[in-house]
Amino acid sequence: MGPHCSFCGTFTGPFSQVEGLFTVLICIPCLEVRQAQPDTLLGLHDPGQPWDKWGCPIDGCGQWFIGPWDLEWHTAAEHPDWTATYELLRPYPNQRQRVVFRRVEDPAG
């Protein structure tokens, strides 16, 4: 397995390095989402898992699913303060997909 984005799983760069407890790679589109909107999260993606490859990034949840679209209904049912949107960024070959989580704005505030 070669270099890939630790957030969406794409193998096509360019990549930037994110340093923290350990260094990970992030593609430019994922980096833009993470830097631009503090109330936005990206769905977790682990392409090395045999079944459940897509995870909920909301603190304390820990749920994983087979497909990224499953995160939309999960978020609607379990996290009413958030919405999740599945995005197909590039079709096959070299498919690239992600799930963007956004905090729901308080209509009263």
All heavy atoms as an XYZ file, in Angstrom:
874
protein
N       0.851     -1.173      0.000
C       0.000      0.000      0.000
C       0.896      1.234      0.000
O       1.740      1.379      0.863
C      -0.906     -0.041      1.225
C      -1.875      1.084      1.315
S      -2.861      0.843      2.797
C      -4.428      1.294      2.177
N       0.705      2.108     -0.968
C       1.521      3.306     -1.092
C       0.952      4.466     -0.283
O       0.017      4.302      0.501
N       1.494      5.647     -0.496
C       0.996      6.816      0.227
C      -0.464      7.099     -0.143
O      -0.864      6.962     -1.298
C       1.918      7.944     -0.220
C       2.655      7.460     -1.403
C       2.583      5.970     -1.405
N      -1.255      7.469      0.862
C      -2.664      7.781      0.645
C      -3.129      8.777      1.694
O      -2.515      8.916      2.754
C      -3.525      6.509      0.694
C      -3.541      5.856      2.032
N      -2.519      5.045      2.469
C      -4.440      5.918      3.034
C      -2.792      4.624      3.702
N      -3.962      5.146      4.058
N      -4.220      9.469      1.393
C      -4.805     10.432      2.324
C      -5.395      9.666      3.508
O      -6.162      8.726      3.338
C      -5.880     11.253      1.623
S      -6.738     12.408      2.721
N      -5.041     10.056      4.706
C      -5.533      9.395      5.910
C      -6.980      9.755      6.217
O      -7.577      9.201      7.129
C      -4.655      9.767      7.102
O      -3.344      9.314      6.892
N      -7.572     10.673      5.450
C      -8.930     11.125      5.726
C      -9.939     10.591      4.720
O     -11.007     10.140      5.100
C      -8.965     12.653      5.786
C      -8.106     13.188      6.888
C      -6.762     13.440      6.671
C      -8.608     13.388      8.155
C      -5.940     13.907      7.692
C      -7.804     13.838      9.182
C      -6.472     14.099      8.960
N      -9.609     10.609      3.415
C     -10.552     10.095      2.418
C     -10.042      8.830      1.732
O     -10.792      8.163      1.049
C     -10.883     11.159      1.375
S      -9.563     11.509      0.201
N      -8.749      8.514      1.875
C      -8.209      7.279      1.351
C      -7.670      7.330     -0.068
O      -7.202      6.326     -0.580
N      -7.715      8.498     -0.718
C      -7.241      8.577     -2.095
C      -5.740      8.309     -2.176
O      -4.991      8.629     -1.257
C      -7.566      9.945     -2.735
O      -7.207      9.891     -4.107
C      -6.803     11.075     -2.080
N      -5.334      7.689     -3.288
C      -3.923      7.408     -3.521
C      -3.282      8.447     -4.430
O      -2.091      8.426     -4.656
C      -3.759      6.014     -4.154
C      -4.080      4.907     -3.208
C      -5.330      4.320     -3.208
C      -3.138      4.460     -2.297
C      -5.636      3.300     -2.321
C      -3.432      3.429     -1.410
C      -4.685      2.856     -1.426
N      -4.110      9.339     -5.007
C      -3.578     10.353     -5.912
C      -3.346     11.645     -5.146
O      -4.258     12.179     -4.528
C      -4.542     10.593     -7.082
O      -5.828     10.935     -6.586
C      -4.669      9.355     -7.940
N      -2.124     12.134     -5.187
C      -1.738     13.349     -4.475
C      -2.087     14.585     -5.261
O      -2.886     14.517     -6.177
N      -1.536     15.697     -4.899
C      -0.468     15.848     -3.914
C      -0.997     15.756     -2.485
O      -2.186     15.927     -2.245
C       0.071     17.249     -4.205
C      -1.103     17.993     -4.755
C      -1.905     16.973     -5.522
N      -0.076     15.483     -1.567
C      -0.425     15.352     -0.161
C       0.337     16.381      0.666
O       1.420     16.812      0.294
C      -0.058     13.956      0.365
C      -0.778     12.848     -0.342
C      -0.109     12.012     -1.210
C      -2.127     12.643     -0.139
C      -0.759     10.981     -1.865
C      -2.795     11.615     -0.786
C      -2.113     10.788     -1.652
N      -0.258     16.723      1.785
C       0.402     17.549      2.778
C       0.544     16.687      4.029
O      -0.224     15.750      4.231
C      -0.448     18.787      3.080
O       0.176     19.614      4.020
N       1.517     16.991      4.860
C       1.697     16.229      6.095
C       1.056     16.971      7.256
O       1.202     18.183      7.382
C       3.178     16.021      6.399
C       3.855     15.072      5.447
C       5.279     14.744      5.879
O       5.826     15.362      6.781
N       5.865     13.769      5.228
N       0.330     16.230      8.085
C      -0.268     16.767      9.298
C       0.460     16.126     10.457
O       0.492     14.902     10.578
C      -1.778     16.453      9.371
C      -2.368     16.973     10.664
C      -2.504     17.021      8.169
N       1.063     16.955     11.295
C       1.829     16.417     12.411
C       1.049     16.600     13.706
O       0.418     17.610     13.928
C       3.188     17.103     12.485
C       4.031     16.791     11.256
C       5.456     17.277     11.384
O       5.897     17.557     12.511
O       6.105     17.375     10.342
N       1.103     15.605     14.520
C       0.460     15.601     15.823
C       1.138     14.548     16.654
O       2.365     14.487     16.716
N       0.345     13.661     17.251
C       0.910     12.535     17.985
C       1.752     11.682     17.041
O       2.788     11.162     17.417
C      -0.203     11.704     18.613
C       0.204     10.548     19.497
C       1.073     11.047     20.648
C      -1.014      9.833     20.033
N       1.300     11.559     15.775
C       2.072     10.929     14.712
C       1.745     11.670     13.416
O       0.749     12.369     13.326
C       1.769      9.432     14.597
C       0.315      9.108     14.529
C      -0.339      9.029     13.315
C      -0.405      8.866     15.696
C      -1.676      8.732     13.247
C      -1.761      8.564     15.631
C      -2.388      8.501     14.412
N       2.581     11.530     12.423
C       2.409     12.247     11.162
C       1.520     11.449     10.207
O       1.699     10.250     10.045
C       3.783     12.500     10.504
O       4.576     13.252     11.420
C       3.643     13.277      9.218
N       0.545     12.121      9.604
C      -0.333     11.504      8.613
C      -0.328     12.358      7.348
O       0.058     13.525      7.378
C      -1.777     11.341      9.138
C      -1.825     10.398     10.319
C      -2.382     12.681      9.494
N      -0.773     11.767      6.237
C      -0.893     12.488      4.980
C      -2.340     12.914      4.771
O      -3.269     12.198      5.150
C      -0.452     11.605      3.809
C       1.012     11.185      3.805
C       1.278     10.257      2.618
C       1.922     12.392      3.749
N      -2.526     14.087      4.157
C      -3.854     14.591      3.839
C      -3.812     15.188      2.433
O      -2.848     15.867      2.072
C      -4.332     15.622      4.887
C      -5.779     16.033      4.647
C      -3.414     16.821      4.937
C      -6.390     16.837      5.785
N      -4.842     14.893      1.627
C      -4.892     15.458      0.282
C      -5.369     16.909      0.367
O      -5.948     17.326      1.373
C      -5.787     14.627     -0.640
S      -7.528     14.655     -0.224
N      -5.153     17.667     -0.665
C      -5.467     19.089     -0.660
C      -6.968     19.358     -0.470
O      -7.339     20.209      0.342
C      -4.915     19.785     -1.923
C      -3.397     19.598     -2.011
C      -5.293     21.254     -1.950
C      -2.612     20.037     -0.788
N      -7.891     18.635     -1.163
C      -9.318     18.893     -0.904
C      -9.731     18.633      0.542
O     -10.511     19.400      1.117
C     -10.036     17.935     -1.865
C      -9.068     17.718     -2.966
C      -7.720     17.723     -2.305
N      -9.224     17.580      1.156
C      -9.548     17.307      2.558
C      -8.951     18.383      3.462
O      -9.572     18.805      4.439
C      -9.049     15.929      2.973
S     -10.000     14.569      2.263
N      -7.752     18.826      3.141
C      -7.101     19.882      3.927
C      -7.916     21.165      3.875
O      -8.108     21.834      4.899
C      -5.682     20.119      3.402
C      -4.859     21.169      4.130
C      -4.635     20.766      5.578
C      -3.529     21.384      3.419
N      -8.447     21.498      2.698
C      -9.265     22.700      2.568
C     -10.508     22.632      3.447
O     -10.877     23.606      4.098
C      -9.659     22.903      1.108
C      -8.498     23.306      0.226
C      -8.850     23.293     -1.248
O      -9.955     22.834     -1.625
O      -8.004     23.750     -2.038
N     -11.158     21.474      3.476
C     -12.356     21.311      4.310
C     -11.997     21.459      5.785
O     -12.665     22.166      6.532
C     -13.028     19.940      4.061
C     -14.081     19.643      5.115
C     -13.642     19.909      2.681
N     -10.927     20.843      6.205
C     -10.555     20.862      7.623
C     -10.090     22.240      8.074
O     -10.295     22.618      9.215
C      -9.506     19.805      7.904
C     -10.032     18.399      7.688
C      -9.036     17.347      8.058
N      -8.933     17.155      9.485
C      -9.774     16.464     10.240
N     -10.820     15.905      9.694
N      -9.575     16.320     11.520
N      -9.468     23.016      7.198
C      -8.972     24.330      7.585
C     -10.045     25.411      7.509
O     -10.028     26.352      8.290
C      -7.794     24.733      6.704
C      -6.541     23.965      7.008
C      -5.373     24.395      6.138
O      -5.548     24.948      5.069
N      -4.179     24.106      6.612
N     -10.963     25.302      6.564
C     -11.895     26.389      6.305
C     -13.057     26.459      7.290
O     -13.526     27.540      7.599
C     -12.445     26.266      4.887
N     -13.514     25.352      7.799
C     -14.740     25.343      8.581
C     -14.546     24.573      9.883
O     -14.511     23.346      9.880
C     -15.862     24.713      7.758
C     -16.084     25.430      6.450
C     -16.921     24.624      5.482
O     -17.258     23.471      5.728
N     -17.271     25.226      4.368
N     -14.448     25.288     11.001
C     -14.223     24.605     12.268
C     -15.399     23.731     12.708
O     -15.228     22.842     13.518
C     -13.974     25.741     13.259
C     -14.597     26.941     12.635
C     -14.512     26.741     11.148
N     -16.599     23.977     12.167
C     -17.758     23.166     12.546
C     -18.012     22.058     11.527
O     -19.110     21.555     11.392
C     -18.994     24.044     12.704
C     -19.325     24.829     11.443
O     -18.464     24.914     10.544
O     -20.451     25.353     11.363
N     -16.952     21.669     10.788
C     -17.047     20.620      9.779
C     -16.058     19.506     10.097
O     -14.933     19.762     10.485
C     -16.738     21.201      8.375
O     -17.685     22.217      8.098
C     -16.816     20.134      7.316
N     -16.505     18.266      9.941
C     -15.651     17.090     10.134
C     -15.725     16.227      8.887
O     -16.701     16.289      8.140
C     -16.140     16.262     11.328
C     -16.192     16.924     12.691
C     -16.916     16.019     13.682
C     -14.791     17.236     13.161
N     -14.711     15.420      8.673
C     -14.744     14.439      7.593
C     -14.951     13.051      8.190
O     -14.373     12.729      9.231
C     -13.442     14.459      6.798
C     -13.222     15.675      5.916
C     -11.861     15.600      5.258
C     -14.310     15.789      4.868
N     -15.778     12.245      7.519
C     -15.981     10.868      7.951
C     -14.665     10.114      7.956
O     -13.780     10.367      7.140
N     -14.526      9.193      8.883
C     -13.308      8.397      8.982
C     -13.334      7.325      7.900
O     -14.374      6.726      7.630
C     -13.228      7.758     10.365
C     -13.336      8.721     11.549
C     -13.393      7.941     12.849
C     -12.196      9.711     11.545
N     -12.180      7.081      7.289
C     -12.099      6.073      6.232
C     -10.848      5.234      6.444
O      -9.753      5.772      6.530
C     -12.055      6.746      4.859
C     -12.047      5.762      3.734
N     -11.095      5.776      2.755
C     -12.865      4.736      3.431
C     -11.329      4.805      1.893
N     -12.393      4.156      2.284
N     -11.034      3.927      6.547
C      -9.915      3.003      6.711
C     -10.017      1.939      5.623
O     -10.680      0.917      5.796
C      -9.956      2.360      8.096
C      -8.735      1.496      8.376
O      -7.934      1.268      7.439
O      -8.583      1.056      9.521
N      -9.351      2.180      4.458
C      -9.470      1.237      3.354
C      -8.839     -0.122      3.634
O      -9.074     -1.074      2.895
C      -8.751      1.943      2.202
C      -7.841      2.919      2.849
C      -8.489      3.305      4.143
N      -8.083     -0.257      4.701
C      -7.442     -1.523      5.028
C      -8.341     -2.495      5.774
O      -7.989     -3.658      5.944
N      -9.511     -2.055      6.206
C     -10.433     -2.928      6.926
C     -11.202     -3.805      5.950
O     -11.575     -3.361      4.871
C     -11.415     -2.098      7.754
C     -10.779     -1.370      8.903
C     -10.137     -2.333      9.882
O     -10.688     -3.370     10.236
N      -8.943     -1.990     10.329
N     -11.474     -5.065      6.320
C     -12.165     -5.958      5.385
C     -13.640     -5.620      5.186
O     -14.182     -5.840      4.117
C     -12.001     -7.330      6.036
C     -11.758     -7.061      7.469
C     -11.062     -5.727      7.546
N     -14.334     -5.084      6.192
C     -15.772     -4.830      6.064
C     -16.119     -3.389      6.361
O     -16.450     -2.637      5.469
C     -16.574     -5.772      6.974
C     -16.426     -7.197      6.570
C     -15.663     -8.154      7.185
C     -17.010     -7.836      5.437
N     -15.740     -9.340      6.510
C     -16.574     -9.177      5.429
C     -17.865     -7.418      4.432
C     -16.967    -10.084      4.463
C     -18.248     -8.333      3.465
C     -17.808     -9.641      3.489
N     -16.121     -3.036      7.626
C     -16.551     -1.698      8.026
C     -15.413     -0.703      7.817
O     -14.511     -0.588      8.636
C     -17.003     -1.700      9.484
C     -18.245     -2.550      9.693
O     -18.957     -2.798      8.703
O     -18.510     -2.946     10.834
N     -15.484      0.031      6.717
C     -14.404      0.931      6.316
C     -14.689      2.393      6.633
O     -13.807      3.228      6.548
C     -14.150      0.805      4.819
C     -13.689     -0.568      4.395
C     -13.568     -0.650      2.888
C     -13.274     -2.043      2.427
N     -11.895     -2.412      2.464
N     -15.927      2.750      6.962
C     -16.323      4.144      7.143
C     -16.815      4.369      8.568
O     -17.714      3.689      9.034
C     -17.420      4.506      6.145
C     -16.898      4.515      4.754
C     -16.826      3.455      3.897
C     -16.317      5.614      4.068
N     -16.251      3.840      2.715
C     -15.933      5.161      2.794
C     -16.094      6.955      4.402
C     -15.338      5.998      1.852
C     -15.511      7.781      3.469
C     -15.134      7.301      2.213
N     -16.220      5.364      9.261
C     -16.536      5.604     10.657
C     -17.065      6.999     10.928
O     -16.768      7.946     10.209
N     -17.839      7.100     11.978
C     -18.397      8.378     12.425
C     -17.329      9.138     13.216
O     -16.787      8.614     14.186
C     -19.625      8.132     13.293
S     -20.400      9.656     13.871
N     -17.025     10.398     12.825
C     -15.964     11.156     13.491
C     -16.411     11.925     14.729
O     -15.591     12.567     15.379
C     -15.525     12.135     12.401
C     -16.793     12.439     11.677
C     -17.546     11.117     11.668
N     -17.682     11.867     15.067
C     -18.197     12.641     16.204
C     -17.699     12.011     17.497
O     -17.797     10.796     17.693
C     -19.732     12.728     16.147
C     -20.138     13.482     14.867
C     -20.285     13.410     17.380
C     -21.613     13.492     14.580
N     -17.144     12.848     18.368
C     -16.543     12.377     19.623
C     -17.477     11.455     20.397
O     -18.652     11.773     20.594
C     -16.158     13.559     20.507
C     -14.901     14.252     20.042
O     -14.108     13.617     19.318
O     -14.707     15.424     20.412
N     -16.961     10.319     20.800
C     -17.692      9.383     21.635
C     -18.586      8.415     20.885
O     -19.193      7.549     21.491
N     -18.684      8.526     19.562
C     -19.595      7.647     18.811
C     -18.943      6.292     18.538
O     -19.394      5.275     19.048
C     -20.037      8.303     17.507
S     -21.193      7.255     16.576
N     -17.933      6.254     17.696
C     -17.217      5.012     17.432
C     -17.893      4.027     16.504
O     -17.440      2.895     16.364
N     -19.002      4.396     15.830
C     -19.695      3.484     14.920
C     -18.990      3.425     13.571
O     -18.556      4.443     13.041
C     -21.136      3.956     14.698
C     -22.002      3.809     15.914
C     -22.320      2.354     16.188
O     -22.701      1.594     15.304
N     -22.160      1.946     17.427
N     -18.893      2.219     12.992
C     -18.280      1.996     11.681
C     -19.274      1.280     10.786
O     -20.083      0.474     11.261
C     -16.999      1.168     11.817
C     -15.879      1.984     12.374
C     -15.647      2.264     13.688
C     -14.856      2.647     11.638
N     -14.534      3.059     13.811
C     -14.024      3.305     12.569
C     -14.546      2.750     10.285
C     -12.917      4.056     12.183
C     -13.447      3.480      9.906
C     -12.642      4.128     10.842
N     -19.213      1.558      9.469
C     -20.172      1.025      8.516
C     -19.466      0.552      7.251
O     -18.348      0.957      6.963
C     -21.213      2.089      8.142
C     -21.993      2.578      9.323
C     -21.582      3.698     10.030
C     -23.116      1.905      9.752
C     -22.288      4.140     11.131
C     -23.823      2.333     10.856
C     -23.415      3.460     11.549
N     -20.164     -0.275      6.467
C     -19.611     -0.807      5.228
C     -19.452      0.295      4.179
O     -18.426      0.408      3.543
C     -20.484     -1.953      4.683
C     -20.391     -3.157      5.619
C     -20.079     -2.331      3.268
C     -21.317     -4.299      5.267
N     -20.480      1.100      3.986
C     -20.443      2.124      2.939
C     -20.536      3.531      3.498
O     -21.110      3.745      4.571
N     -20.011      4.517      2.769
C     -20.038      5.897      3.251
C     -21.448      6.467      3.335
O     -21.735      7.308      4.190
C     -19.196      6.651      2.214
C     -19.237      5.816      0.988
C     -19.348      4.405      1.466
N     -22.358      6.011      2.473
C     -23.732      6.498      2.489
C     -24.455      6.116      3.776
O     -25.408      6.783      4.164
C     -24.473      5.956      1.271
C     -24.258      4.486      1.110
C     -24.950      3.476      1.719
C     -23.227      3.864      0.348
N     -24.418      2.249      1.378
C     -23.354      2.460      0.533
C     -22.209      4.334     -0.470
C     -22.512      1.535     -0.075
C     -21.376      3.405     -1.071
C     -21.532      2.037     -0.879
N     -24.002      5.057      4.448
C     -24.612      4.651      5.712
C     -24.444      5.717      6.792
O     -25.229      5.787      7.732
C     -24.007      3.342      6.220
C     -24.350      2.157      5.332
O     -25.446      2.171      4.738
O     -23.536      1.231      5.243
N     -23.407      6.537      6.663
C     -23.173      7.577      7.659
C     -24.249      8.660      7.619
O     -24.498      9.311      8.630
C     -21.789      8.198      7.467
C     -20.637      7.295      7.878
C     -19.317      7.852      7.377
C     -20.597      7.114      9.381
N     -24.906      8.846      6.474
C     -25.968      9.858      6.387
C     -27.148      9.497      7.289
O     -27.590     10.310      8.107
C     -26.434     10.030      4.941
C     -25.404     10.689      4.059
C     -25.860     10.832      2.626
O     -26.523      9.906      2.088
O     -25.551     11.871      2.036
N     -27.658      8.257      7.156
C     -28.809      7.882      7.991
C     -28.405      7.738      9.449
O     -29.183      8.057     10.350
C     -29.503      6.629      7.463
C     -28.710      5.368      7.528
C     -28.023      4.797      6.510
C     -28.503      4.529      8.663
N     -27.395      3.641      6.947
C     -27.671      3.453      8.274
C     -28.928      4.566      9.996
C     -27.271      2.454      9.142
C     -28.530      3.562     10.861
C     -27.709      2.523     10.424
N     -27.187      7.255      9.701
C     -26.710      7.119     11.077
C     -26.683      8.483     11.763
O     -27.151      8.627     12.899
C     -25.316      6.494     11.102
C     -24.583      6.721     12.392
N     -24.885      6.024     13.550
C     -23.583      7.588     12.709
C     -24.094      6.454     14.525
N     -23.297      7.398     14.035
N     -26.160      9.473     11.073
C     -26.047     10.815     11.650
C     -27.424     11.407     11.909
O     -27.661     11.998     12.963
C     -25.233     11.728     10.715
O     -23.961     11.117     10.497
C     -25.021     13.094     11.333
N     -28.353     11.243     10.959
C     -29.716     11.760     11.148
C     -30.392     11.117     12.356
O     -31.093     11.787     13.115
C     -30.544     11.517      9.884
N     -30.155      9.825     12.570
C     -30.807      9.105     13.666
C     -30.128      9.318     15.015
O     -30.805      9.419     16.042
C     -30.849      7.610     13.344
N     -28.796      9.381     15.026
C     -28.056      9.376     16.287
C     -27.481     10.730     16.711
O     -27.164     10.922     17.877
C     -26.908      8.367     16.207
C     -27.345      6.946     15.947
C     -28.143      6.357     17.104
O     -27.874      6.718     18.274
O     -29.055      5.551     16.831
N     -27.314     11.644     15.764
C     -26.670     12.934     16.064
C     -27.499     14.070     15.470
O     -27.153     14.614     14.417
C     -25.245     12.968     15.497
C     -24.400     11.803     15.900
N     -23.974     11.612     17.200
C     -23.914     10.765     15.172
C     -23.244     10.509     17.250
N     -23.198      9.971     16.040
N     -28.610     14.471     16.114
C     -29.499     15.485     15.531
C     -28.855     16.863     15.365
O     -29.362     17.678     14.600
C     -30.676     15.531     16.509
C     -30.165     14.952     17.775
C     -29.090     13.978     17.394
N     -27.741     17.117     16.038
C     -27.057     18.409     15.896
C     -26.121     18.441     14.694
O     -25.442     19.447     14.466
C     -26.248     18.733     17.155
C     -27.141     18.943     18.373
O     -28.346     19.186     18.182
O     -26.629     18.871     19.495
N     -26.060     17.344     13.928
C     -25.140     17.244     12.799
C     -25.884     16.738     11.566
O     -26.886     16.037     11.676
C     -24.007     16.258     13.114
C     -23.053     16.737     14.148
C     -23.179     16.601     15.506
C     -21.824     17.427     13.923
N     -22.105     17.156     16.128
C     -21.247     17.676     15.182
C     -21.155     17.848     12.782
C     -20.039     18.334     15.331
C     -19.937     18.504     12.929
C     -19.400     18.738     14.197
N     -25.356     17.082     10.384
C     -25.800     16.464      9.134
C     -24.572     15.824      8.485
O     -23.444     16.291      8.689
C     -26.396     17.486      8.139
O     -25.401     18.446      7.809
C     -27.619     18.155      8.716
N     -24.777     14.785      7.720
C     -23.693     14.130      6.992
C     -24.098     14.054      5.528
O     -25.230     13.701      5.210
C     -23.436     12.734      7.543
N     -23.154     14.391      4.650
C     -23.414     14.381      3.217
C     -22.349     13.549      2.515
O     -21.156     13.845      2.633
C     -23.395     15.816      2.653
O     -24.312     16.623      3.395
C     -23.789     15.825      1.184
N     -22.788     12.522      1.804
C     -21.885     11.686      1.013
C     -21.547     12.432     -0.269
O     -22.431     12.964     -0.939
C     -22.552     10.351      0.707
C     -21.851      9.546     -0.347
C     -20.618      8.963     -0.090
C     -22.404      9.375     -1.606
C     -19.960      8.218     -1.052
C     -21.762      8.628     -2.575
C     -20.541      8.056     -2.292
O     -19.902      7.326     -3.247
N     -20.257     12.496     -0.611
C     -19.814     13.176     -1.828
C     -18.936     12.239     -2.645
O     -17.941     11.725     -2.137
C     -19.018     14.434     -1.476
C     -19.816     15.474     -0.721
C     -18.989     16.685     -0.318
O     -17.756     16.686     -0.542
O     -19.579     17.629      0.221
N     -19.329     12.032     -3.898
C     -18.498     11.290     -4.840
C     -17.677     12.329     -5.593
O     -18.191     13.070     -6.417
C     -19.356     10.468     -5.806
C     -18.603      9.680     -6.862
C     -17.685      8.639     -6.215
C     -19.574      9.028     -7.823
N     -16.392     12.412     -5.258
C     -15.527     13.438     -5.842
C     -14.962     13.027     -7.193
O     -14.697     13.869     -8.035
C     -14.381     13.755     -4.881
C     -14.816     14.233     -3.495
C     -13.619     14.366     -2.592
C     -15.584     15.527     -3.588
N     -14.756     11.741     -7.370
C     -14.204     11.238     -8.634
C     -14.735      9.821     -8.829
O     -14.618      8.983     -7.943
C     -12.684     11.222     -8.565
C     -12.038     10.786     -9.860
C     -10.521     10.688     -9.766
N      -9.933     11.832     -9.125
C      -8.900     11.761     -8.282
N      -8.358     10.594     -7.976
N      -8.411     12.839     -7.736
N     -15.311      9.525    -10.016
C     -15.812      8.165    -10.266
C     -14.672      7.209    -10.597
O     -13.513      7.608    -10.699
C     -16.751      8.358    -11.459
C     -16.213      9.554    -12.167
C     -15.598     10.440    -11.106
N     -15.023      5.924    -10.789
C     -14.036      4.926    -11.194
C     -13.431      5.319    -12.526
O     -14.125      5.902    -13.350
C     -14.680      3.535    -11.330
C     -14.964      2.876    -10.021
C     -16.258      2.659     -9.607
C     -13.935      2.458     -9.197
C     -16.533      2.045     -8.405
C     -14.201      1.838     -7.991
C     -15.496      1.634     -7.605
O     -15.770      1.028     -6.422
N     -12.209      4.990    -12.877
C     -11.200      4.404    -11.983
C     -10.647      5.484    -11.052
O     -10.891      6.654    -11.266
C     -10.126      3.889    -12.945
C     -10.210      4.807    -14.116
C     -11.663      5.220    -14.231
N      -9.917      5.089    -10.066
C      -9.362      6.009     -9.059
C     -10.471      6.761     -8.324
O     -10.383      7.960     -8.112
C      -8.373      6.998     -9.679
C      -7.205      6.300    -10.315
O      -6.683      5.328     -9.794
N      -6.807      6.785    -11.477
N     -11.511      6.033     -7.957
C     -12.648      6.638     -7.281
C     -12.211      7.366     -6.021
O     -11.351      6.901     -5.280
C     -13.675      5.567     -6.927
C     -14.927      6.146     -6.300
C     -15.944      5.086     -5.987
O     -15.579      3.963     -5.655
N     -17.204      5.422     -6.073
N     -12.835      8.501     -5.790
C     -12.566      9.261     -4.583
C     -13.891      9.717     -4.001
O     -14.711     10.313     -4.697
C     -11.701     10.468     -4.913
C     -10.990     10.907     -3.705
C      -9.833     11.778     -4.041
N      -9.908     12.792     -3.032
C      -9.912     14.074     -3.246
N      -9.754     14.539     -4.437
N     -10.023     14.896     -2.270
N     -14.119      9.405     -2.749
C     -15.366      9.742     -2.082
C     -15.084     10.157     -0.654
O     -14.043      9.843     -0.100
C     -16.327      8.561     -2.133
C     -15.723      7.260     -1.659
C     -16.583      6.062     -1.990
O     -17.735      6.185     -2.351
N     -16.022      4.884     -1.871
N     -16.018     10.910     -0.087
C     -15.881     11.325      1.310
C     -17.263     11.623      1.874
O     -18.241     11.733      1.143
C     -14.966     12.535      1.435
C     -15.550     13.811      0.875
C     -14.595     14.959      1.047
N     -15.152     16.158      0.439
C     -14.464     17.243      0.219
N     -13.187     17.296      0.545
N     -15.023     18.293     -0.318
N     -17.315     11.741      3.190
C     -18.530     12.143      3.877
C     -18.175     13.370      4.699
O     -17.236     13.348      5.493
C     -19.084     11.021      4.786
C     -20.355     11.474      5.480
C     -19.331      9.759      3.976
N     -18.929     14.454      4.479
C     -18.686     15.713      5.178
C     -19.776     15.880      6.234
O     -20.971     15.830      5.927
C     -18.684     16.906      4.206
C     -18.459     18.210      4.959
C     -17.616     16.718      3.136
N     -19.357     16.079      7.472
C     -20.261     16.313      8.591
C     -20.267     17.804      8.902
O     -19.197     18.411      9.010
C     -19.789     15.564      9.847
C     -19.963     14.080      9.771
C     -19.162     13.299      8.966
C     -20.966     13.463     10.511
C     -19.313     11.936      8.900
C     -21.124     12.086     10.458
C     -20.300     11.328      9.650
N     -21.461     18.373      9.032
C     -21.585     19.788      9.377
C     -22.517     19.933     10.561
O     -23.555     19.280     10.622
C     -22.124     20.568      8.192
C     -21.150     20.669      7.045
C     -21.684     21.514      5.889
N     -20.692     21.595      4.850
C     -20.562     20.726      3.847
N     -21.348     19.679      3.789
N     -19.620     20.882      2.947
N     -22.133     20.814     11.474
C     -22.975     21.080     12.634
C     -24.195     21.881     12.168
O     -24.067     22.822     11.412
C     -22.212     21.850     13.702
C     -22.974     21.955     15.010
C     -22.140     22.628     16.085
N     -21.011     21.844     16.512
C     -21.067     20.854     17.411
N     -22.223     20.501     17.928
N     -19.989     20.209     17.769
N     -25.384     21.487     12.631
C     -26.623     22.174     12.286
C     -26.676     23.464     13.079
O     -26.479     23.471     14.295
C     -27.842     21.281     12.612
C     -29.143     22.024     12.348
C     -27.787     19.994     11.825
N     -26.943     24.563     12.365
C     -27.050     25.848     13.042
C     -28.348     25.895     13.831
O     -29.379     25.409     13.390
C     -27.022     26.980     12.019
C     -25.688     27.099     11.299
C     -25.676     28.263     10.353
O     -26.506     29.183     10.509
O     -24.827     28.252      9.462
N     -28.289     26.511     14.992
C     -29.459     26.656     15.847
C     -30.406     27.671     15.212
O     -30.050     28.841     15.067
C     -29.021     27.115     17.248
C     -30.180     27.221     18.213
O     -31.279     26.722     17.899
O     -29.977     27.815     19.287
N     -31.622     27.247     14.797
C     -32.524     28.183     14.143
C     -32.966     29.334     15.042
O     -33.311     30.386     14.567
C     -33.715     27.316     13.722
C     -33.594     26.049     14.477
C     -32.163     25.915     14.930
N     -32.939     29.110     16.343
C     -33.346     30.165     17.279
C     -32.230     31.174     17.536
O     -32.480     32.277     17.995
C     -33.779     29.550     18.605
N     -30.970     30.764     17.260
C     -29.841     31.611     17.611
C     -29.338     32.358     16.478
O     -28.704     33.304     16.371
